[in-house]
Amino acid sequence: MEHFNKPATATILTHLRRELAQAIWMFLMDDNFMHAYIHGLLFQLVDGLLRLCFPQFLTYAADYPEKSVIISLCMENIFLT
């Protein structure tokens, strides 16, 4: 507000939130993480066996119900064929 003498519009705030989210993803997706995501991480658990584990992302899609329906239909078609 100091530079433009008016508050940011909803469109500008939406854009800035998107840019912030993209910057956070780029920070998280460093070379070490991408290697683990593609090749997995090897762990020896208490049972003595080696396990290969892959990082996963959990997402919350309640803000986009139409996308949730589309994804559900696509997954249903994959498993039924």
N, C-alpha and C positions, 0 to 999 in steps of 0.2 A: 504494500500500500504506500510505502514511502516514495517509491519511484514513479508510480502512475497516479497517485492521488485518488484511487478508487479500489474497492475490494475486488478480489478475484471472482470471476463468474463460475457457475457450476461446471461449465464446459472445461474451463482451465483447471479447476480442481480435479476433475475426472482425469484429465490428461496427466497431471502431475502424479496422481496416485498410480496410474498405469506405468509411468516412467520409473517411479520408485519401486514398484513390484518387479519390473524388468531388471533394474539394477541389483536388487536383492538376489534374483535368480542367477544373474551372471556372477555374483560374488560366491554363491553356493556351488555353482557348477564349475569348480576348478578342475585341474587336470587329475588330481588324486581321486576326487569323487567320480569323475567320468570313467576312470579306469575301474573303480570298484563297481560302478553301475553296469559296465559292459562285461567285465570278467568275474565279478563277484569277490567276496572276501572269504578267506579260508579260516574257519574257527575249529578248535578242538574243544568239544563240550565235555561235560562231566562224565558222560558215558564212554569217553575215550575215542570216539569216532570223529573223523574230520568231516565238517559240514561246510558246504559252499553256500553262502548267503548273499542275496542281492538286495540292495536298498530299494525301497518302494516309496511312492508318494501316495498319501491319502488325501483326497480332495473333498471339498464340501460343495455340492452343486445345487443347494436349495434355492439359490438366487437365479438359477437358470433351469426351471422345471422342463422346458421344452427340450433342452439339450439332454437332460437326464432320460427322458422318454426315448429320444433317438438313440442314445448309447445303449439303453436297455434292449431296444428292438434289434440293434446290430449285434449285440452279444448273444441274444436269443437265437438269431439266425446262424451265428457261428457254431453254437453248441448243438443246434438241431440238425445241421448238415453233416 
